């Protein structure tokens, strides 16, 4: 049985290229980089290794008797009720009780006694959240009726997918399902019969034991082991103790590789760090219910992730949205910071996970000043060097298109035009891996190594931030330098984009005029009006306060754009400054952002 629903053709028949079985024939978008394109010598060992091991695990885990190896000593009940600190919308659970699943922007009707496991899912994203049991936390808010429906759906899933399959038992999906089921298990057991309770414990134990086995890889290992440890806290007796001990023994090493000294996640995604912090807080809560102290490595990781979250949270209460991480929600961020006694995030400045933050009383600027993650950590990385986000007061005005892995069909938004930075010609500083290699390894970001230099100086009432990258040197021989000067007394940001030949490149690169575009992606709902001078734009955020954007660029326009919000596409606007830069000389584009006066256009 396909986890996305019944196949529409025999399993022996290969689906047409670009189509996923069980998705009602929904086409996959063409990857950015074709399978045959050059991907660099360092990628081939990973491709060869995955090809060899992937089929091995499929053959091994797909054996008819493999499920017997997941048996352990039967747990007789549940010992803890871990608290998932994430805020939950009860409306989703009400829909599930009524037989309507709304996940990832799509819906499916499956009223009891039917279930969603024996029918096609409307989209792949829907299927991921369905099999991750993303609906279960909300369902638990529906009282006894919700608990009984949760028991029924969980047992129905186990009956359909008791045998391992590549999608339903995918390590990332399995980790979220194990975590959600563990947090709900004790409440499910309270409304279940004795036989159902024992079956639920067996299901949770099997999921946890599978998570301790390969494959999975380094990226996501900390999240998987945390889920196993939470499950080990929930299962009573020796089965729970065994799971817990193995997971907690391996977890410190995984956290050391995942959480940097500054608290940044190895993927450089602020949202990934937030989600790991929430998982670790749940683990700490579960261990405290058993009167056990969390390992020092877990407590230290919580402290580092919390410190990073202070810098990564902007004054609107949401996260910096860079490197494949979305802004999340204010409620989710607040839940992760509820244990934090530090001052509010508005006072935080610094550099975390390659994102620098500077501020004045009314302006907060976040700049991406580091190379994207590489290798297995780069599955959500973005080729958007020196990207900017600007919050004016509590209005986020300048941001990016908001791409995250939840919008897997919009891989092109991971490139420079998808954020507020400069793009040169049709080139890119990196591209998502596509074709069969992308399906095998995930859509990693590949390309030449990017080098970024950053300098910051604090003066009396002002902050300077300068960053420069070499991503355009190979194609155009040019370095891109972004200079930011923040006047903290006037709440005015003055900036300069500088393209200049790299040392030793004048005699190597042919002198041409390369078109550039400096984009400023606007938050959905931000109003933008072009002044009569064709060089100034009045911006108004949700509060209604006005800000002038001015530039000396040769061509300034307000153009339509898109913004990805939790996997769904919304309309937005972008400011685009276009021009042409010679590859044998220096080009400068200046711009600034300042508060609007009582009215009127700039002089």
KELUMVO-720695 format. One line per 10 residues: number of its first residue (from 1); for each residue y negated, x negated, z of C-alpha. Coordinates in nm, 3 decimals, always signed. Last residue first. Example, Ala and Ser with C-alpha at 12.3 -4.5 7.8 and 13.67 -1.06 7.14 Angstrom:
% KELUMVO-720695
2 = +0.106 -1.367 +0.714 | +0.450 -1.230 +0.780
This chain:
% KELUMVO-720695
603 = -6.692 -1.257 -0.219 | -6.388 -1.085 -0.084 | -6.361 -0.710 -0.132 | -6.501 -0.445 +0.096 | -6.422 -0.339 +0.450 | -6.460 -0.423 +0.816 | -6.312 -0.763 +0.751 | -5.963 -0.845 +0.630 | -5.770 -1.103 +0.830 | -5.678 -1.423 +0.644
593 = -5.404 -1.551 +0.415 | -5.456 -1.854 +0.194 | -5.356 -1.996 -0.140 | -5.373 -2.324 -0.329 | -5.171 -2.427 -0.631 | -5.165 -2.799 -0.708 | -5.016 -2.985 -1.006 | -4.970 -3.363 -1.030 | -4.880 -3.546 -1.348 | -4.588 -3.646 -1.572
583 = -4.383 -3.325 -1.539 | -4.676 -3.106 -1.635 | -4.694 -2.781 -1.439 | -4.744 -2.436 -1.588 | -4.863 -2.119 -1.421 | -4.754 -1.811 -1.236 | -4.849 -1.664 -0.898 | -4.623 -1.370 -0.816 | -4.690 -1.122 -0.536 | -4.384 -0.911 -0.469
573 = -4.321 -0.544 -0.412 | -4.038 -0.338 -0.263 | -3.768 -0.092 -0.359 | -3.462 -0.064 -0.139 | -3.103 -0.175 -0.201 | -2.834 -0.112 +0.060 | -2.625 -0.391 +0.216 | -2.788 -0.366 +0.558 | -3.133 -0.354 +0.393 | -3.150 -0.550 +0.068
563 = -3.502 -0.563 -0.074 | -3.595 -0.523 -0.437 | -3.897 -0.623 -0.644 | -4.178 -0.466 -0.840 | -4.470 -0.687 -0.946 | -4.818 -0.764 -0.815 | -4.976 -1.027 -1.036 | -5.170 -1.355 -1.023 | -5.214 -1.591 -1.318 | -5.403 -1.921 -1.302
553 = -5.344 -1.990 -0.932 | -5.661 -2.023 -0.723 | -5.517 -1.798 -0.453 | -5.624 -1.530 -0.206 | -5.421 -1.301 +0.022 | -5.647 -1.083 +0.233 | -5.506 -0.901 +0.535 | -5.558 -0.539 +0.636 | -5.436 -0.358 +0.948 | -5.255 -0.032 +0.872
543 = -4.990 -0.080 +1.141 | -4.711 -0.055 +0.882 | -4.848 -0.344 +0.682 | -5.158 -0.362 +0.465 | -5.218 -0.633 +0.207 | -5.537 -0.679 +0.005 | -5.487 -0.906 -0.295 | -5.733 -1.164 -0.422 | -5.740 -1.366 -0.746 | -5.791 -1.091 -1.003
533 = -6.163 -1.085 -0.906 | -6.148 -0.706 -0.912 | -5.908 -0.695 -0.617 | -5.532 -0.638 -0.647 | -5.395 -0.388 -0.393 | -5.072 -0.440 -0.196 | -4.919 -0.191 +0.047 | -4.627 -0.304 +0.265 | -4.357 -0.034 +0.282 | -4.071 -0.265 +0.199
523 = -4.157 -0.617 +0.323 | -4.329 -0.825 +0.058 | -4.177 -1.112 -0.138 | -4.431 -1.386 -0.200 | -4.337 -1.569 -0.516 | -4.467 -1.893 -0.663 | -4.365 -1.906 -1.027 | -4.355 -2.226 -1.231 | -4.342 -2.302 -1.602 | -4.265 -2.665 -1.693
513 = -4.498 -2.842 -1.935 | -4.319 -3.145 -2.074 | -4.319 -3.522 -2.033 | -3.964 -3.647 -2.084 | -3.802 -3.754 -1.759 | -3.700 -4.119 -1.705 | -4.025 -4.314 -1.741 | -4.220 -4.090 -1.504 | -3.926 -4.060 -1.261 | -3.962 -4.386 -1.064
503 = -4.119 -4.220 -0.762 | -4.097 -3.841 -0.791 | -4.360 -3.678 -1.006 | -4.583 -3.425 -0.828 | -4.573 -3.052 -0.760 | -4.798 -2.946 -0.473 | -4.810 -2.597 -0.325 | -5.108 -2.574 -0.090 | -5.162 -2.349 +0.207 | -5.434 -2.208 +0.426
493 = -5.335 -1.967 +0.703 | -5.615 -1.798 +0.898 | -5.595 -1.663 +1.250 | -5.957 -1.783 +1.297 | -5.893 -1.980 +1.617 | -5.535 -2.077 +1.534 | -5.626 -2.224 +1.197 | -5.283 -2.271 +1.043 | -5.258 -2.540 +0.775 | -4.947 -2.526 +0.562
483 = -4.852 -2.783 +0.298 | -4.559 -2.714 +0.068 | -4.440 -3.015 -0.133 | -4.222 -2.978 -0.440 | -4.101 -3.303 -0.599 | -4.086 -3.330 -0.976 | -3.857 -3.518 -1.216 | -3.798 -3.197 -1.410 | -3.424 -3.128 -1.413 | -3.294 -3.386 -1.161
473 = -3.611 -3.390 -0.951 | -3.634 -3.014 -0.894 | -3.441 -3.002 -0.566 | -3.626 -3.299 -0.420 | -3.781 -3.127 -0.119 | -4.112 -3.156 +0.069 | -4.236 -3.008 +0.395 | -4.577 -3.017 +0.560 | -4.678 -2.824 +0.871 | -5.026 -2.863 +1.019
463 = -5.129 -2.671 +1.331 | -5.483 -2.590 +1.444 | -5.695 -2.516 +1.751 | -5.725 -2.878 +1.854 | -5.452 -3.047 +1.656 | -5.076 -3.017 +1.632 | -4.892 -3.211 +1.366 | -4.571 -3.123 +1.183 | -4.383 -3.329 +0.926 | -4.081 -3.229 +0.721
453 = -3.871 -3.412 +0.463 | -3.602 -3.222 +0.275 | -3.312 -3.364 +0.077 | -3.087 -3.136 -0.126 | -2.735 -3.239 -0.216 | -2.647 -3.144 -0.574 | -2.501 -2.803 -0.630 | -2.273 -2.548 -0.471 | -2.329 -2.244 -0.255 | -1.995 -2.097 -0.159
443 = -1.890 -1.764 -0.300 | -1.553 -1.755 -0.128 | -1.289 -2.021 -0.175 | -1.038 -1.839 -0.398 | -1.253 -1.560 -0.536 | -1.529 -1.810 -0.598 | -1.289 -2.044 -0.774 | -1.164 -1.753 -0.986 | -1.512 -1.689 -1.118 | -1.817 -1.770 -0.909
433 = -1.959 -2.039 -0.684 | -2.309 -1.947 -0.574 | -2.576 -2.170 -0.729 | -2.794 -2.456 -0.611 | -3.142 -2.604 -0.667 | -3.192 -2.365 -0.955 | -3.335 -2.409 -1.305 | -3.498 -2.143 -1.521 | -3.840 -2.304 -1.497 | -3.955 -2.404 -1.149
423 = -3.923 -2.162 -0.859 | -4.164 -2.175 -0.566 | -4.101 -1.992 -0.238 | -4.100 -1.648 -0.083 | -3.740 -1.543 -0.133 | -3.509 -1.403 -0.401 | -3.675 -1.599 -0.684 | -3.529 -1.920 -0.531 | -3.162 -1.820 -0.563 | -2.953 -1.612 -0.322
413 = -3.079 -1.295 -0.490 | -2.855 -1.380 -0.786 | -2.547 -1.304 -0.575 | -2.624 -0.932 -0.575 | -2.268 -0.793 -0.582 | -2.191 -0.940 -0.238 | -2.458 -0.730 -0.071 | -2.292 -0.735 +0.274 | -2.287 -1.115 +0.235 | -2.662 -1.107 +0.310
403 = -2.966 -1.090 +0.080 | -3.290 -0.987 +0.250 | -3.520 -1.003 -0.053 | -3.740 -1.245 +0.137 | -4.036 -1.209 +0.374 | -4.415 -1.181 +0.363 | -4.574 -0.888 +0.546 | -4.385 -0.851 +0.874 | -4.631 -0.643 +1.075 | -4.634 -0.719 +1.449
393 = -4.962 -0.908 +1.435 | -4.929 -1.061 +1.092 | -4.572 -1.182 +1.045 | -4.510 -1.438 +0.772 | -4.175 -1.549 +0.634 | -4.150 -1.854 +0.413 | -3.890 -2.028 +0.195 | -3.918 -2.408 +0.176 | -3.595 -2.437 -0.025 | -3.438 -2.112 -0.149
383 = -3.084 -2.194 -0.262 | -2.916 -1.956 -0.014 | -2.618 -2.000 +0.217 | -2.375 -1.713 +0.278 | -2.049 -1.890 +0.185 | -2.214 -2.222 +0.277 | -2.015 -2.302 +0.594 | -1.700 -2.377 +0.391 | -1.876 -2.660 +0.212 | -2.250 -2.704 +0.256
373 = -2.523 -2.547 +0.467 | -2.864 -2.519 +0.305 | -3.103 -2.816 +0.320 | -3.376 -2.804 +0.586 | -3.738 -2.686 +0.609 | -3.707 -2.308 +0.593 | -4.046 -2.189 +0.715 | -4.133 -1.929 +0.980 | -4.498 -1.830 +1.021 | -4.646 -1.622 +1.302
363 = -5.005 -1.502 +1.275 | -5.210 -1.299 +1.523 | -5.257 -1.530 +1.825 | -5.160 -1.837 +1.623 | -4.810 -1.945 +1.534 | -4.572 -2.206 +1.400 | -4.197 -2.173 +1.347 | -3.975 -2.425 +1.173 | -3.632 -2.320 +1.045 | -3.380 -2.603 +1.006
353 = -3.136 -2.470 +1.263 | -3.415 -2.442 +1.521 | -3.763 -2.597 +1.501 | -4.035 -2.495 +1.744 | -4.254 -2.212 +1.858 | -4.195 -1.938 +2.114 | -4.479 -1.741 +2.271 | -4.411 -1.419 +2.080 | -4.044 -1.445 +2.186 | -4.121 -1.314 +2.535
343 = -4.094 -1.556 +2.829 | -3.747 -1.669 +2.946 | -3.531 -1.453 +3.174 | -3.258 -1.397 +2.915 | -2.977 -1.155 +3.009 | -3.121 -0.876 +2.793 | -3.164 -1.116 +2.501 | -2.857 -1.005 +2.306 | -2.943 -0.640 +2.365 | -3.303 -0.702 +2.257
333 = -3.181 -0.852 +1.930 | -2.963 -0.548 +1.863 | -3.243 -0.304 +1.950 | -3.494 -0.489 +1.732 | -3.261 -0.469 +1.438 | -3.091 -0.731 +1.220 | -3.334 -0.945 +1.017 | -3.058 -1.036 +0.769 | -2.881 -1.370 +0.759 | -2.784 -1.525 +0.427
323 = -2.993 -1.838 +0.470 | -3.308 -1.663 +0.588 | -3.420 -1.342 +0.758 | -3.598 -1.457 +1.076 | -3.480 -1.208 +1.332 | -3.632 -0.884 +1.454 | -3.862 -0.796 +1.743 | -4.175 -0.758 +1.528 | -4.306 -1.075 +1.694 | -4.034 -1.288 +1.531
313 = -3.700 -1.373 +1.690 | -3.563 -1.706 +1.565 | -3.749 -1.905 +1.831 | -3.615 -1.704 +2.124 | -3.275 -1.676 +1.956 | -3.238 -2.053 +1.963 | -3.261 -2.056 +2.343 | -3.004 -1.777 +2.361 | -2.765 -1.962 +2.131 | -2.797 -2.274 +2.347
303 = -2.738 -2.087 +2.675 | -2.444 -1.888 +2.537 | -2.290 -2.208 +2.400 | -2.321 -2.373 +2.742 | -2.151 -2.079 +2.913 | -1.867 -2.085 +2.660 | -1.821 -2.461 +2.688 | -1.822 -2.438 +3.070 | -1.527 -2.201 +3.056 | -1.601 -1.843 +3.171
293 = -1.519 -1.784 +3.536 | -1.231 -1.552 +3.616 | -1.257 -1.249 +3.843 | -1.069 -1.039 +3.585 | -1.380 -0.828 +3.527 | -1.574 -1.155 +3.504 | -1.351 -1.262 +3.215 | -1.433 -0.946 +3.021 | -1.808 -0.987 +3.077 | -1.801 -1.350 +2.959
283 = -1.604 -1.242 +2.652 | -1.860 -0.971 +2.577 | -2.144 -1.222 +2.612 | -1.952 -1.450 +2.375 | -1.932 -1.175 +2.112 | -2.306 -1.101 +2.141 | -2.384 -1.471 +2.102 | -2.162 -1.492 +1.793 | -2.351 -1.199 +1.639 | -2.690 -1.358 +1.708
273 = -2.582 -1.693 +1.566 | -2.459 -1.528 +1.247 | -2.792 -1.344 +1.223 | -2.985 -1.671 +1.245 | -2.784 -1.802 +0.946 | -2.784 -2.184 +0.943 | -2.408 -2.175 +0.867 | -2.357 -2.416 +1.157 | -2.527 -2.168 +1.390 | -2.840 -2.301 +1.559
263 = -2.844 -2.350 +1.936 | -3.046 -2.674 +1.927 | -2.737 -2.883 +2.005 | -2.557 -2.706 +1.726 | -2.316 -2.415 +1.763 | -2.020 -2.400 +1.522 | -1.848 -2.738 +1.558 | -1.881 -2.747 +1.939 | -1.787 -2.380 +1.954 | -1.460 -2.448 +1.773
253 = -1.372 -2.731 +2.008 | -1.448 -2.520 +2.313 | -1.242 -2.224 +2.179 | -0.903 -2.391 +2.151 | -0.804 -2.381 +2.519 | -0.971 -2.044 +2.566 | -0.763 -1.896 +2.283 | -0.433 -2.034 +2.409 | -0.499 -1.929 +2.768 | -0.614 -1.578 +2.678
243 = -0.318 -1.501 +2.457 | -0.070 -1.612 +2.724 | -0.254 -1.432 +3.005 | -0.260 -1.109 +2.806 | +0.114 -1.114 +2.739 | +0.182 -1.223 +3.103 | +0.027 -0.915 +3.262 | -0.235 -0.679 +3.127 | -0.386 -0.683 +2.780 | -0.766 -0.661 +2.792
233 = -0.847 -1.022 +2.881 | -0.617 -1.149 +2.607 | -0.792 -0.921 +2.356 | -1.124 -1.079 +2.456 | -0.970 -1.426 +2.412 | -0.838 -1.331 +2.069 | -1.180 -1.203 +1.959 | -1.342 -1.524 +2.085 | -1.085 -1.725 +1.891 | -1.176 -1.544 +1.570
223 = -1.552 -1.584 +1.619 | -1.516 -1.954 +1.695 | -1.297 -2.003 +1.388 | -1.546 -1.832 +1.155 | -1.604 -2.138 +0.940 | -1.329 -2.383 +1.033 | -1.058 -2.227 +0.821 | -0.879 -1.897 +0.851 | -0.521 -1.942 +0.743 | -0.350 -1.993 +0.976
213 = -0.217 -1.854 +1.305 | -0.404 -1.769 +1.624 | -0.542 -1.454 +1.460 | -0.185 -1.331 +1.410 | -0.122 -1.344 +1.786 | -0.430 -1.134 +1.853 | -0.337 -0.870 +1.597 | +0.017 -0.848 +1.735 | -0.111 -0.805 +2.091 | -0.350 -0.528 +1.989
203 = -0.074 -0.336 +1.810 | +0.165 -0.377 +2.105 | -0.096 -0.250 +2.349 | -0.161 +0.051 +2.127 | +0.215 +0.120 +2.108 | +0.246 +0.107 +2.486 | -0.041 +0.354 +2.516 | +0.112 +0.580 +2.253 | +0.443 +0.595 +2.440 | +0.269 +0.673 +2.769
193 = +0.058 +0.941 +2.603 | -0.296 +0.856 +2.504 | -0.623 +0.982 +2.659 | -0.667 +0.698 +2.910 | -0.517 +0.443 +2.672 | -0.801 +0.493 +2.426 | -1.048 +0.417 +2.704 | -0.855 +0.098 +2.786 | -0.835 -0.008 +2.423 | -1.199 +0.040 +2.320
183 = -1.326 -0.316 +2.367 | -0.995 -0.457 +2.246 | -0.996 -0.239 +1.934 | -1.343 -0.355 +1.838 | -1.257 -0.723 +1.888 | -0.922 -0.699 +1.711 | -1.078 -0.515 +1.418 | -1.359 -0.771 +1.395 | -1.115 -1.062 +1.397 | -0.880 -0.894 +1.147
173 = -1.163 -0.843 +0.899 | -1.255 -1.213 +0.912 | -0.891 -1.329 +0.908 | -0.783 -1.102 +0.619 | -0.508 -0.879 +0.756 | -0.614 -0.565 +0.570 | -0.695 -0.768 +0.259 | -0.409 -1.018 +0.221 | -0.135 -0.780 +0.344 | +0.087 -0.811 +0.652
163 = +0.330 -0.525 +0.716 | +0.223 -0.282 +0.987 | -0.036 -0.158 +0.740 | +0.047 +0.212 +0.699 | +0.197 +0.283 +1.040 | -0.059 +0.060 +1.209 | -0.347 +0.244 +1.041 | -0.201 +0.580 +1.148 | -0.168 +0.453 +1.505 | -0.533 +0.350 +1.505
153 = -0.648 +0.677 +1.348 | -0.461 +0.891 +1.599 | -0.573 +0.690 +1.900 | -0.936 +0.700 +1.786 | -0.911 +1.075 +1.729 | -0.786 +1.114 +2.085 | -1.071 +0.903 +2.218 | -1.331 +1.096 +2.020 | -1.203 +1.424 +2.162 | -1.205 +1.280 +2.512
143 = -1.569 +1.176 +2.493 | -1.760 +1.126 +2.170 | -1.909 +0.789 +2.264 | -1.580 +0.615 +2.178 | -1.628 +0.719 +1.815 | -1.938 +0.505 +1.798 | -1.745 +0.195 +1.903 | -1.459 +0.283 +1.662 | -1.647 +0.315 +1.331 | -1.657 -0.062 +1.267
133 = -1.276 -0.054 +1.280 | -1.266 -0.375 +1.070 | -1.046 -0.185 +0.827 | -1.319 +0.072 +0.761 | -1.596 -0.189 +0.759 | -1.420 -0.390 +0.487 | -1.319 -0.077 +0.293 | -1.679 +0.043 +0.279 | -1.791 -0.297 +0.148 | -1.518 -0.273 -0.118
123 = -1.655 +0.056 -0.236 | -1.548 +0.423 -0.249 | -1.223 +0.358 -0.060 | -0.913 +0.486 -0.234 | -0.675 +0.705 -0.034 | -0.387 +0.654 +0.206 | -0.576 +0.487 +0.492 | -0.858 +0.738 +0.531 | -0.660 +0.983 +0.746 | -0.548 +1.344 +0.708
113 = -0.459 +1.555 +1.011 | -0.754 +1.548 +1.057 | -1.048 +1.542 +0.813 | -1.074 +1.258 +0.563 | -1.402 +1.278 +0.369 | -1.540 +0.943 +0.256 | -1.896 +0.814 +0.262 | -2.091 +0.519 +0.125 | -2.390 +0.322 +0.259 | -2.183 +0.052 +0.426
103 = -1.985 +0.311 +0.622 | -2.008 +0.690 +0.653 | -1.668 +0.834 +0.745 | -1.646 +1.213 +0.756 | -1.353 +1.382 +0.927 | -1.550 +1.579 +1.185 | -1.462 +1.336 +1.460 | -1.566 +1.059 +1.221 | -1.905 +1.225 +1.165 | -1.968 +1.252 +1.538
93 = -1.882 +0.883 +1.569 | -2.146 +0.788 +1.310 | -2.407 +0.994 +1.493 | -2.346 +0.811 +1.821 | -2.542 +0.508 +1.695 | -2.428 +0.206 +1.896 | -2.629 -0.078 +2.048 | -2.434 -0.406 +2.061 | -2.348 -0.522 +2.412 | -1.975 -0.471 +2.367
83 = -1.857 -0.432 +2.723 | -1.505 -0.542 +2.796 | -1.280 -0.283 +2.962 | -1.020 -0.485 +3.148 | -0.652 -0.481 +3.250 | -0.482 -0.269 +2.986 | -0.124 -0.151 +2.999 | +0.243 -0.240 +3.008 | +0.216 -0.541 +2.780 | +0.538 -0.606 +2.590
73 = +0.644 -0.972 +2.575 | +0.563 -1.085 +2.226 | +0.635 -0.961 +1.880 | +0.442 -1.125 +1.599 | +0.757 -1.289 +1.461 | +0.908 -0.947 +1.394 | +0.621 -0.874 +1.154 | +0.759 -1.145 +0.925 | +1.085 -0.964 +0.859 | +1.001 -0.826 +0.515
63 = +0.839 -1.154 +0.401 | +0.471 -1.108 +0.314 | +0.351 -1.351 +0.579 | +0.551 -1.634 +0.423 | +0.481 -1.559 +0.056 | +0.113 -1.491 +0.114 | +0.088 -1.793 +0.344 | +0.239 -2.025 +0.084 | +0.033 -1.871 -0.195 | -0.284 -1.956 -0.009
53 = -0.168 -2.303 +0.095 | -0.134 -2.466 -0.245 | -0.428 -2.295 -0.412 | -0.645 -2.357 -0.105 | -0.569 -2.728 -0.108 | -0.632 -2.761 -0.479 | -0.964 -2.577 -0.458 | -1.075 -2.776 -0.152 | -0.980 -3.102 -0.322 | -1.165 -2.985 -0.635
43 = -1.499 -2.915 -0.469 | -1.602 -3.274 -0.404 | -1.582 -3.358 -0.774 | -1.871 -3.130 -0.871 | -1.873 -2.770 -0.981 | -1.910 -2.794 -1.356 | -1.889 -2.451 -1.513 | -1.550 -2.309 -1.606 | -1.542 -2.040 -1.343 | -1.881 -1.905 -1.438
33 = -2.172 -1.947 -1.198 | -2.377 -1.642 -1.104 | -2.076 -1.416 -1.072 | -2.058 -1.108 -1.296 | -2.077 -0.794 -1.084 | -1.744 -0.634 -0.993 | -1.668 -0.308 -1.165 | -1.570 +0.011 -0.981 | -1.242 +0.141 -1.128 | -1.185 +0.390 -0.851
23 = -1.193 +0.108 -0.596 | -0.815 +0.102 -0.544 | -0.753 -0.206 -0.752 | -1.064 -0.422 -0.792 | -1.197 -0.463 -1.145 | -1.367 -0.768 -1.296 | -1.085 -0.856 -1.534 | -0.844 -0.565 -1.586 | -0.592 -0.519 -1.309 | -0.262 -0.708 -1.335
13 = +0.042 -0.488 -1.374 | +0.327 -0.563 -1.133 | +0.160 -0.357 -0.865 | +0.203 -0.045 -1.076 | -0.126 +0.125 -1.172 | -0.382 +0.335 -0.986 | -0.312 +0.145 -0.668 | -0.338 +0.354 -0.355 | -0.634 +0.285 -0.126 | -0.848 -0.016 -0.043
3 = -0.585 -0.144 +0.199 | -0.339 -0.142 -0.093 | +0.000 +0.000 +0.000
